[in-house]
Amino acid sequence: MRLSRKHLTLLVLALLIALAPALFPSNFYYRIGALIFVNGLAVTGLVVLIGFAGQISLGHAGFAGIGAYACALAPGYLGLHPGLAMLLGAVLSGGVAWLIGRPILRLKGYYLAVATLGFGILVSMVLANEAKITGGPDGREVAELGLRGALATIGIGLSNAQFWYAATGLAMLLGAWVALNLHDSPTGRALRALHDSEVAARTVGVDVARLKLSAFVISAVYASLSGSLLALMNRFITPDVAGFLHSVELVTMTVFGGVGSVPGAILGAATLTLLPQALTVLQQYENLILGLIMMLVMIFMRDGLLPSLMRRLKGRG
Amino acid sequence: MTLLQVEGLGIDFGGLRAVNDVGFAVAPGEIVSVIGPNGAGKTTLFNMISGVYLPGRGKITLDGRDVTGMAPNRLAERGLSRTFQNLQIFQRMSVLENAMTGCHLKERGAILSDLLCLPSSRRRSAVTKARASELLERVGLARAAEHEASSLSYGALKRLEIARALALEPRILLLDEPAAGCNAVETEEIDHLIAEVAKSGVAVLLVEHDMKLVMRISNHIVVLDRGEKIAEGSPATVSRDPRVIEAYLGTQGAEAGHALG
């Protein structure tokens, strides 16, 4: 049997994650890799929302904030294991997305963008101002997940950086699998249909409001898990995780890499996480060159990095 | 027996009476055509019947139930399906996926099983794929199944919309200018297709500019002009009606008679 596109994509991703460490000159690169995977998980959720369903959000860092602070607060206040706190954060984010999504998703285009933007700002303000609980703008320590120690007792000894590289890589891979499943499923087809023509989707029986809401909730859970992983990995979190800048960063990565494509968005996350590191040699020109590259890619590769490259490879560009 | 009953239907846009006091009925297996000059309100009428516009006045009954103002997806659940004059194709999906989306009501299930690609999700997709492939075969698009929809010609897209609408297994099918922009051969294919669909017991409501096609396949014709129904009857009756001839070509009746006959 021929390998399906889904399995091919997952295989390539898995190989890249597994083989990349062979090229790492130092332990520091495991950390960069883990950051890429954490962002990769969040942008995969945005592919579901923006790429499949065609709905924009400039506030998804708000859900990352909920996920991150669930891990920071639930172990202390509720006595939950950090792993369970991550699940609690996901449930909480999904619930909040469901509540705010119902009124917000009636809006379209830039109205929706501004409304979601407001939500993100709201979350980061709460996290920054409720200093007694959240630690305020200075941030807060996060408990140790403890899984690395457990692995060590059964003979798998990993450095902290290696452990988080593997854990976040696995999480991103799982996230990609789920999103690719969705793409070719009945729900995925209905989402993509309403993206292209809402009226036609309605006339074939698609409950447009319900499906938009589903996509919003799914993408919120992705963002939440990404925030949780970031908090657990860094053992420290500040309200910046929920900030406007982080929301914009995530959307930029998604669109830059290819908004309709899961591996595309992940490539976008990788490129825009790596580029600033690589461009530090340019010192004060770093941001200038970064901005220039982003503009050029969007002008000449409108569908995003990966879809445009694939089309050129197939000779249709 | 009546499947679709329209009574006193009307809608205003701003101060303009786009459609006013239109009524007619469609029975299963029957082909009813709505004709009229450009701007007569045919598409507006379709949009009201299919739930895209909320009617300002009047009543729509489907199978004895009042469905006035019901959302399009609810109407789809009750067996009403339509195509669009200005194509509404899912451009970024493949031809096959477009047709598969028409099976949405039958293939939808728990989202969780779709996310995890559980056997039930795969089974639903497989059934839909087989059904959609059959329909593409029927409209002559089987060979283009894997192509991106945006790569098809206009005539082919028209047929794809019909395949998608048929995928619902509708009890009533609304076709908005299915033959517009199609060449003679394609028009004839669509002609056969519509007749076949009606023969299988589906009620067909048709808006079409191709008078030859309309006169050949309709059981009943409703004529609109400036939003009002000006005539109704069999093709033979309607084509001789002086008001229809005048509405179509002003006072140059002889020419109009020729065009309609």
Interface residues (C-beta under 8 A of the other chain):
Chain A: V178 N181 L182 D184 S185 P186 T187 G188 R189 A190 R192 A193 H195 D196 S197 V199 A200 A201 R202 T203 V204 G205 V206 D207 V208 S214 I218 G260
Chain B: S50 G51 V52 A71 P72 N73 L75 A76 E77 S81 R82 F84 Q88 I89 F90 Q91 R92 M93 E97 M100 T101 G102 H104 L105 E107 R108 G109 I111 D114 L115 L116 C117 S121 R124 S125 T128 R164 A165 A167 L168
